[in-house]
Amino acid sequence: MITSQVALFPISDISATHRQRQDIPPDHITSLADSILRLGLINPILLHGFSLVAGQCRLMAFRQLCTTKTQIGRASCRERV
């Protein structure tokens, strides 16, 4: 079972791994940053510990906006008993 908790987290502490995509067009990040400014963050960035699990584009958009903290989900995986 996967559970998550939502919290505020410093962007500078988030570690993106080498497995992240490298081919994201800059205009996509700019468009996403504009959307976050207008609508807010609908789907939080997902972390396991300090490592990025999901939300690389959202993280890049927040960095582009020079934001210091973002809403994140903390994932933890537990075996079903």
N, C-alpha and C positions, 0 to 999 in steps of 0.2 A: 504494500500500500504506500502511496506517496502522499505526504501531507505538506502543507506550507503555511507559513505565517507571514503577514505583510508588516513591514517596518520601514523607517527611514534609514538610509545607509550612506556613508560618505563615498562619493564616486571615486575618489582617489584610492580607496582601499580595494576596489574591485579588480580582480586579476582575470584578464582575458587570456585564454590558452592559445597555443600555436594551432589548435584545431579550428579556430574561427575563420570565417570566410575572408578572403582577401580581395574579392572582385565586386565590392559594393560601390555603385556609382555615387559620387559626391552629391549629385542633385537629389538622389533618393534620401540621403541623410538630411539635407537642407529642407526638403519637403516634409519629412517626418518631424523635424525640429519645429517647423511652422505649425504643424498639426498639434503638437504637444503644447505649444504656446496658446493656441486657440481653444483646444478641447480638454487639455490635461492628459495625464497618462491613464489610459484605460486598462492596459495589461502590464503589470509591473515586471521589471527585470527579475529573472529568477537566478538565485545563487545557491550554491552548496558550499558552505563555509564562506570563503572570500572569492571563490571561483565562479565565473560566469557559466551558467548552464543554458540559459535562453535569454535573448534580448540584446544581441550584439548591436543591431542598428539603433535600438533605443538608447543604449549606452553611448554610442557615437553621437547621437543627436543631443543628448544631455551634455556631453563634453563640448560640442559645438556651441551650445547655449551658455557655456561657462557656468553651469550650475554646480554647486558643491555637494548637494545631497539629492538622492532620488528615492522613490518608493521601490522597494524590492520585495520579492517573495523569497522566503527561506525554505528550501526543499529538504526533506529528509525522507529517506526510503527505509521502510520497515517491512520485514517479512510478515506475512499473515500467518497466524498460529491456528 
